[in-house]
Every structure is written in C-alpha cells, then in structure tokens.
Amino acid sequence: MKLTPKQKSFLAYVSRYMDDWGRAPSFDEICAHFGFRSYNTVTTYLKTL
C-alpha cells in the first residue's frame, strides 16, 4: 500500500512521539498537532495505517 504525503506525515509524527515519550499520543495531542477538529479524522488515519 502506498501512503499519501499526509499519511506519511501522520505516521512519522506518531512514531517520533512514541520514541520521545514512550507512549502513543492521545487523540487530543494528534488533533492539536495537525489542526484536526474531529476525533473521527484521527480514527480514519489510524484505520488506514
């Protein structure tokens, strides 16, 4: 499966966050980082990856 640039950015953020903090970012943290207004957007990215 080929990832879109946005999906690559999302995956890189989650991976980097986990390396730095030892845990996955919360939905609130992901929304704040990417400017998402809905948890559903986060869920969609996670399901895709």
mmCIF file of the N, C-alpha and C atoms, coordinates in Angstrom:
data_MODEL
# 
_entry.id   MODEL 
# 
loop_
_atom_site.group_PDB 
_atom_site.id 
_atom_site.type_symbol 
_atom_site.label_atom_id 
_atom_site.label_alt_id 
_atom_site.label_comp_id 
_atom_site.label_asym_id 
_atom_site.label_entity_id 
_atom_site.label_seq_id 
_atom_site.pdbx_PDB_ins_code 
_atom_site.Cartn_x 
_atom_site.Cartn_y 
_atom_site.Cartn_z 
_atom_site.occupancy 
_atom_site.B_iso_or_equiv 
_atom_site.pdbx_formal_charge 
_atom_site.auth_seq_id 
_atom_site.auth_comp_id 
_atom_site.auth_asym_id 
_atom_site.auth_atom_id 
_atom_site.pdbx_PDB_model_num 
ATOM 1   N N  . MET A 1 1  ? 0.842   -1.180 0.000  1.00 0.00 ? 1  MET A N  1 
ATOM 2   C CA . MET A 1 1  ? 0.000   0.000  0.000  1.00 0.00 ? 1  MET A CA 1 
ATOM 3   C C  . MET A 1 1  ? 0.890   1.246  0.000  1.00 0.00 ? 1  MET A C  1 
ATOM 4   N N  . LYS A 1 2  ? 0.611   2.144  -0.883 1.00 0.00 ? 2  LYS A N  1 
ATOM 5   C CA . LYS A 1 2  ? 1.372   3.383  -0.970 1.00 0.00 ? 2  LYS A CA 1 
ATOM 6   C C  . LYS A 1 2  ? 0.683   4.449  -0.116 1.00 0.00 ? 2  LYS A C  1 
ATOM 7   N N  . LEU A 1 3  ? 1.475   5.123  0.707  1.00 0.00 ? 3  LEU A N  1 
ATOM 8   C CA . LEU A 1 3  ? 0.928   6.157  1.585  1.00 0.00 ? 3  LEU A CA 1 
ATOM 9   C C  . LEU A 1 3  ? 0.957   7.518  0.910  1.00 0.00 ? 3  LEU A C  1 
ATOM 10  N N  . THR A 1 4  ? -0.052  8.314  1.212  1.00 0.00 ? 4  THR A N  1 
ATOM 11  C CA . THR A 1 4  ? -0.084  9.696  0.734  1.00 0.00 ? 4  THR A CA 1 
ATOM 12  C C  . THR A 1 4  ? 0.883   10.521 1.582  1.00 0.00 ? 4  THR A C  1 
ATOM 13  N N  . PRO A 1 5  ? 1.259   11.709 1.125  1.00 0.00 ? 5  PRO A N  1 
ATOM 14  C CA . PRO A 1 5  ? 2.131   12.563 1.940  1.00 0.00 ? 5  PRO A CA 1 
ATOM 15  C C  . PRO A 1 5  ? 1.547   12.861 3.327  1.00 0.00 ? 5  PRO A C  1 
ATOM 16  N N  . LYS A 1 6  ? 0.240   13.066 3.420  1.00 0.00 ? 6  LYS A N  1 
ATOM 17  C CA . LYS A 1 6  ? -0.388  13.331 4.725  1.00 0.00 ? 6  LYS A CA 1 
ATOM 18  C C  . LYS A 1 6  ? -0.312  12.104 5.628  1.00 0.00 ? 6  LYS A C  1 
ATOM 19  N N  . GLN A 1 7  ? -0.514  10.934 5.049  1.00 0.00 ? 7  GLN A N  1 
ATOM 20  C CA . GLN A 1 7  ? -0.424  9.703  5.832  1.00 0.00 ? 7  GLN A CA 1 
ATOM 21  C C  . GLN A 1 7  ? 1.006   9.481  6.322  1.00 0.00 ? 7  GLN A C  1 
ATOM 22  N N  . LYS A 1 8  ? 1.981   9.767  5.475  1.00 0.00 ? 8  LYS A N  1 
ATOM 23  C CA . LYS A 1 8  ? 3.384   9.646  5.873  1.00 0.00 ? 8  LYS A CA 1 
ATOM 24  C C  . LYS A 1 8  ? 3.701   10.596 7.020  1.00 0.00 ? 8  LYS A C  1 
ATOM 25  N N  . SER A 1 9  ? 3.191   11.812 6.932  1.00 0.00 ? 9  SER A N  1 
ATOM 26  C CA . SER A 1 9  ? 3.400   12.795 7.985  1.00 0.00 ? 9  SER A CA 1 
ATOM 27  C C  . SER A 1 9  ? 2.767   12.334 9.295  1.00 0.00 ? 9  SER A C  1 
ATOM 28  N N  . PHE A 1 10 ? 1.565   11.795 9.208  1.00 0.00 ? 10 PHE A N  1 
ATOM 29  C CA . PHE A 1 10 ? 0.856   11.292 10.386 1.00 0.00 ? 10 PHE A CA 1 
ATOM 30  C C  . PHE A 1 10 ? 1.655   10.162 11.028 1.00 0.00 ? 10 PHE A C  1 
ATOM 31  N N  . LEU A 1 11 ? 2.076   9.205  10.229 1.00 0.00 ? 11 LEU A N  1 
ATOM 32  C CA . LEU A 1 11 ? 2.839   8.069  10.729 1.00 0.00 ? 11 LEU A CA 1 
ATOM 33  C C  . LEU A 1 11 ? 4.161   8.521  11.346 1.00 0.00 ? 11 LEU A C  1 
ATOM 34  N N  . ALA A 1 12 ? 4.834   9.448  10.701 1.00 0.00 ? 12 ALA A N  1 
ATOM 35  C CA . ALA A 1 12 ? 6.102   9.956  11.226 1.00 0.00 ? 12 ALA A CA 1 
ATOM 36  C C  . ALA A 1 12 ? 5.898   10.645 12.571 1.00 0.00 ? 12 ALA A C  1 
ATOM 37  N N  . TYR A 1 13 ? 4.827   11.423 12.690 1.00 0.00 ? 13 TYR A N  1 
ATOM 38  C CA . TYR A 1 13 ? 4.541   12.111 13.951 1.00 0.00 ? 13 TYR A CA 1 
ATOM 39  C C  . TYR A 1 13 ? 4.302   11.107 15.073 1.00 0.00 ? 13 TYR A C  1 
ATOM 40  N N  . VAL A 1 14 ? 3.452   10.119 14.828 1.00 0.00 ? 14 VAL A N  1 
ATOM 41  C CA . VAL A 1 14 ? 3.141   9.126  15.862 1.00 0.00 ? 14 VAL A CA 1 
ATOM 42  C C  . VAL A 1 14 ? 4.402   8.351  16.246 1.00 0.00 ? 14 VAL A C  1 
ATOM 43  N N  . SER A 1 15 ? 5.183   7.952  15.269 1.00 0.00 ? 15 SER A N  1 
ATOM 44  C CA . SER A 1 15 ? 6.410   7.204  15.529 1.00 0.00 ? 15 SER A CA 1 
ATOM 45  C C  . SER A 1 15 ? 7.405   8.031  16.335 1.00 0.00 ? 15 SER A C  1 
ATOM 46  N N  . ARG A 1 16 ? 7.604   9.269  15.929 1.00 0.00 ? 16 ARG A N  1 
ATOM 47  C CA . ARG A 1 16 ? 8.533   10.162 16.624 1.00 0.00 ? 16 ARG A CA 1 
ATOM 48  C C  . ARG A 1 16 ? 8.057   10.423 18.056 1.00 0.00 ? 16 ARG A C  1 
ATOM 49  N N  . TYR A 1 17 ? 6.755   10.641 18.213 1.00 0.00 ? 17 TYR A N  1 
ATOM 50  C CA . TYR A 1 17 ? 6.183   10.889 19.534 1.00 0.00 ? 17 TYR A CA 1 
ATOM 51  C C  . TYR A 1 17 ? 6.432   9.689  20.449 1.00 0.00 ? 17 TYR A C  1 
ATOM 52  N N  . MET A 1 18 ? 6.209   8.496  19.915 1.00 0.00 ? 18 MET A N  1 
ATOM 53  C CA . MET A 1 18 ? 6.414   7.288  20.715 1.00 0.00 ? 18 MET A CA 1 
ATOM 54  C C  . MET A 1 18 ? 7.878   7.112  21.099 1.00 0.00 ? 18 MET A C  1 
ATOM 55  N N  . ASP A 1 19 ? 8.787   7.445  20.196 1.00 0.00 ? 19 ASP A N  1 
ATOM 56  C CA . ASP A 1 19 ? 10.217  7.380  20.512 1.00 0.00 ? 19 ASP A CA 1 
ATOM 57  C C  . ASP A 1 19 ? 10.572  8.364  21.624 1.00 0.00 ? 19 ASP A C  1 
ATOM 58  N N  . ASP A 1 20 ? 10.002  9.565  21.552 1.00 0.00 ? 20 ASP A N  1 
ATOM 59  C CA . ASP A 1 20 ? 10.320  10.621 22.519 1.00 0.00 ? 20 ASP A CA 1 
ATOM 60  C C  . ASP A 1 20 ? 9.677   10.405 23.884 1.00 0.00 ? 20 ASP A C  1 
ATOM 61  N N  . TRP A 1 21 ? 8.430   9.947  23.897 1.00 0.00 ? 21 TRP A N  1 
ATOM 62  C CA . TRP A 1 21 ? 7.657   9.896  25.143 1.00 0.00 ? 21 TRP A CA 1 
ATOM 63  C C  . TRP A 1 21 ? 7.377   8.483  25.660 1.00 0.00 ? 21 TRP A C  1 
ATOM 64  N N  . GLY A 1 22 ? 7.649   7.467  24.858 1.00 0.00 ? 22 GLY A N  1 
ATOM 65  C CA . GLY A 1 22 ? 7.438   6.100  25.302 1.00 0.00 ? 22 GLY A CA 1 
ATOM 66  C C  . GLY A 1 22 ? 5.982   5.667  25.330 1.00 0.00 ? 22 GLY A C  1 
ATOM 67  N N  . ARG A 1 23 ? 5.135   6.428  24.692 1.00 0.00 ? 23 ARG A N  1 
ATOM 68  C CA . ARG A 1 23 ? 3.709   6.096  24.599 1.00 0.00 ? 23 ARG A CA 1 
ATOM 69  C C  . ARG A 1 23 ? 3.148   6.752  23.351 1.00 0.00 ? 23 ARG A C  1 
ATOM 70  N N  . ALA A 1 24 ? 1.981   6.290  22.951 1.00 0.00 ? 24 ALA A N  1 
ATOM 71  C CA . ALA A 1 24 ? 1.322   6.885  21.783 1.00 0.00 ? 24 ALA A CA 1 
ATOM 72  C C  . ALA A 1 24 ? 0.699   8.225  22.167 1.00 0.00 ? 24 ALA A C  1 
ATOM 73  N N  . PRO A 1 25 ? 0.638   9.156  21.229 1.00 0.00 ? 25 PRO A N  1 
ATOM 74  C CA . PRO A 1 25 ? -0.025  10.429 21.525 1.00 0.00 ? 25 PRO A CA 1 
ATOM 75  C C  . PRO A 1 25 ? -1.529  10.224 21.683 1.00 0.00 ? 25 PRO A C  1 
ATOM 76  N N  . SER A 1 26 ? -2.142  11.059 22.504 1.00 0.00 ? 26 SER A N  1 
ATOM 77  C CA . SER A 1 26 ? -3.597  10.995 22.673 1.00 0.00 ? 26 SER A CA 1 
ATOM 78  C C  . SER A 1 26 ? -4.274  11.575 21.436 1.00 0.00 ? 26 SER A C  1 
ATOM 79  N N  . PHE A 1 27 ? -5.547  11.313 21.316 1.00 0.00 ? 27 PHE A N  1 
ATOM 80  C CA . PHE A 1 27 ? -6.309  11.893 20.211 1.00 0.00 ? 27 PHE A CA 1 
ATOM 81  C C  . PHE A 1 27 ? -6.246  13.417 20.282 1.00 0.00 ? 27 PHE A C  1 
ATOM 82  N N  . ASP A 1 28 ? -6.321  13.979 21.487 1.00 0.00 ? 28 ASP A N  1 
ATOM 83  C CA . ASP A 1 28 ? -6.235  15.438 21.638 1.00 0.00 ? 28 ASP A CA 1 
ATOM 84  C C  . ASP A 1 28 ? -4.895  15.966 21.144 1.00 0.00 ? 28 ASP A C  1 
ATOM 85  N N  . GLU A 1 29 ? -3.815  15.268 21.464 1.00 0.00 ? 29 GLU A N  1 
ATOM 86  C CA . GLU A 1 29 ? -2.483  15.697 21.029 1.00 0.00 ? 29 GLU A CA 1 
ATOM 87  C C  . GLU A 1 29 ? -2.350  15.617 19.508 1.00 0.00 ? 29 GLU A C  1 
ATOM 88  N N  . ILE A 1 30 ? -2.877  14.574 18.921 1.00 0.00 ? 30 ILE A N  1 
ATOM 89  C CA . ILE A 1 30 ? -2.831  14.438 17.461 1.00 0.00 ? 30 ILE A CA 1 
ATOM 90  C C  . ILE A 1 30 ? -3.656  15.540 16.804 1.00 0.00 ? 30 ILE A C  1 
ATOM 91  N N  . CYS A 1 31 ? -4.857  15.773 17.323 1.00 0.00 ? 31 CYS A N  1 
ATOM 92  C CA . CYS A 1 31 ? -5.715  16.831 16.768 1.00 0.00 ? 31 CYS A CA 1 
ATOM 93  C C  . CYS A 1 31 ? -5.022  18.185 16.843 1.00 0.00 ? 31 CYS A C  1 
ATOM 94  N N  . ALA A 1 32 ? -4.402  18.474 17.982 1.00 0.00 ? 32 ALA A N  1 
ATOM 95  C CA . ALA A 1 32 ? -3.717  19.758 18.156 1.00 0.00 ? 32 ALA A CA 1 
ATOM 96  C C  . ALA A 1 32 ? -2.545  19.890 17.189 1.00 0.00 ? 32 ALA A C  1 
ATOM 97  N N  . HIS A 1 33 ? -1.793  18.826 17.017 1.00 0.00 ? 33 HIS A N  1 
ATOM 98  C CA . HIS A 1 33 ? -0.618  18.880 16.135 1.00 0.00 ? 33 HIS A CA 1 
ATOM 99  C C  . HIS A 1 33 ? -1.005  19.121 14.677 1.00 0.00 ? 33 HIS A C  1 
ATOM 100 N N  . PHE A 1 34 ? -2.045  18.433 14.211 1.00 0.00 ? 34 PHE A N  1 
ATOM 101 C CA . PHE A 1 34 ? -2.426  18.522 12.802 1.00 0.00 ? 34 PHE A CA 1 
ATOM 102 C C  . PHE A 1 34 ? -3.551  19.514 12.521 1.00 0.00 ? 34 PHE A C  1 
ATOM 103 N N  . GLY A 1 35 ? -4.139  20.064 13.570 1.00 0.00 ? 35 GLY A N  1 
ATOM 104 C CA . GLY A 1 35 ? -5.240  21.006 13.368 1.00 0.00 ? 35 GLY A CA 1 
ATOM 105 C C  . GLY A 1 35 ? -6.551  20.329 13.023 1.00 0.00 ? 35 GLY A C  1 
ATOM 106 N N  . PHE A 1 36 ? -6.662  19.041 13.367 1.00 0.00 ? 36 PHE A N  1 
ATOM 107 C CA . PHE A 1 36 ? -7.913  18.324 13.130 1.00 0.00 ? 36 PHE A CA 1 
ATOM 108 C C  . PHE A 1 36 ? -8.959  18.823 14.117 1.00 0.00 ? 36 PHE A C  1 
ATOM 109 N N  . ARG A 1 37 ? -10.213 18.853 13.679 1.00 0.00 ? 37 ARG A N  1 
ATOM 110 C CA . ARG A 1 37 ? -11.299 19.277 14.559 1.00 0.00 ? 37 ARG A CA 1 
ATOM 111 C C  . ARG A 1 37 ? -12.161 18.115 15.016 1.00 0.00 ? 37 ARG A C  1 
ATOM 112 N N  . SER A 1 38 ? -11.836 16.919 14.563 1.00 0.00 ? 38 SER A N  1 
ATOM 113 C CA . SER A 1 38 ? -12.679 15.766 14.866 1.00 0.00 ? 38 SER A CA 1 
ATOM 114 C C  . SER A 1 38 ? -11.822 14.546 15.195 1.00 0.00 ? 38 SER A C  1 
ATOM 115 N N  . TYR A 1 39 ? -12.235 13.819 16.231 1.00 0.00 ? 39 TYR A N  1 
ATOM 116 C CA . TYR A 1 39 ? -11.569 12.558 16.545 1.00 0.00 ? 39 TYR A CA 1 
ATOM 117 C C  . TYR A 1 39 ? -11.753 11.555 15.411 1.00 0.00 ? 39 TYR A C  1 
ATOM 118 N N  . ASN A 1 40 ? -12.828 11.693 14.661 1.00 0.00 ? 40 ASN A N  1 
ATOM 119 C CA . ASN A 1 40 ? -13.084 10.777 13.555 1.00 0.00 ? 40 ASN A CA 1 
ATOM 120 C C  . ASN A 1 40 ? -11.970 10.853 12.510 1.00 0.00 ? 40 ASN A C  1 
ATOM 121 N N  . THR A 1 41 ? -11.410 12.020 12.317 1.00 0.00 ? 41 THR A N  1 
ATOM 122 C CA . THR A 1 41 ? -10.303 12.164 11.370 1.00 0.00 ? 41 THR A CA 1 
ATOM 123 C C  . THR A 1 41 ? -9.107  11.348 11.841 1.00 0.00 ? 41 THR A C  1 
ATOM 124 N N  . VAL A 1 42 ? -8.810  11.417 13.131 1.00 0.00 ? 42 VAL A N  1 
ATOM 125 C CA . VAL A 1 42 ? -7.710  10.631 13.698 1.00 0.00 ? 42 VAL A CA 1 
ATOM 126 C C  . VAL A 1 42 ? -7.995  9.142  13.509 1.00 0.00 ? 42 VAL A C  1 
ATOM 127 N N  . THR A 1 43 ? -9.197  8.728  13.815 1.00 0.00 ? 43 THR A N  1 
ATOM 128 C CA . THR A 1 43 ? -9.586  7.326  13.671 1.00 0.00 ? 43 THR A CA 1 
ATOM 129 C C  . THR A 1 43 ? -9.430  6.855  12.231 1.00 0.00 ? 43 THR A C  1 
ATOM 130 N N  . THR A 1 44 ? -9.811  7.691  11.285 1.00 0.00 ? 44 THR A N  1 
ATOM 131 C CA . THR A 1 44 ? -9.685  7.344  9.866  1.00 0.00 ? 44 THR A CA 1 
ATOM 132 C C  . THR A 1 44 ? -8.223  7.108  9.497  1.00 0.00 ? 44 THR A C  1 
ATOM 133 N N  . TYR A 1 45 ? -7.341  7.993  9.931  1.00 0.00 ? 45 TYR A N  1 
ATOM 134 C CA . TYR A 1 45 ? -5.912  7.815  9.655  1.00 0.00 ? 45 TYR A CA 1 
ATOM 135 C C  . TYR A 1 45 ? -5.388  6.534  10.294 1.00 0.00 ? 45 TYR A C  1 
ATOM 136 N N  . LEU A 1 46 ? -5.759  6.287  11.547 1.00 0.00 ? 46 LEU A N  1 
ATOM 137 C CA . LEU A 1 46 ? -5.278  5.093  12.237 1.00 0.00 ? 46 LEU A CA 1 
ATOM 138 C C  . LEU A 1 46 ? -5.766  3.819  11.558 1.00 0.00 ? 46 LEU A C  1 
ATOM 139 N N  . LYS A 1 47 ? -6.995  3.791  11.137 1.00 0.00 ? 47 LYS A N  1 
ATOM 140 C CA . LYS A 1 47 ? -7.530  2.607  10.453 1.00 0.00 ? 47 LYS A CA 1 
ATOM 141 C C  . LYS A 1 47 ? -6.817  2.376  9.127  1.00 0.00 ? 47 LYS A C  1 
ATOM 142 N N  . THR A 1 48 ? -6.513  3.457  8.425  1.00 0.00 ? 48 THR A N  1 
ATOM 143 C CA . THR A 1 48 ? -5.843  3.352  7.131  1.00 0.00 ? 48 THR A CA 1 
ATOM 144 C C  . THR A 1 48 ? -4.435  2.787  7.289  1.00 0.00 ? 48 THR A C  1 
ATOM 145 N N  . LEU A 1 49 ? -3.762  3.207  8.345  1.00 0.00 ? 49 LEU A N  1 
ATOM 146 C CA . LEU A 1 49 ? -2.388  2.759  8.557  1.00 0.00 ? 49 LEU A CA 1 
ATOM 147 C C  . LEU A 1 49 ? -2.349  1.399  9.222  1.00 0.00 ? 49 LEU A C  1 
# 
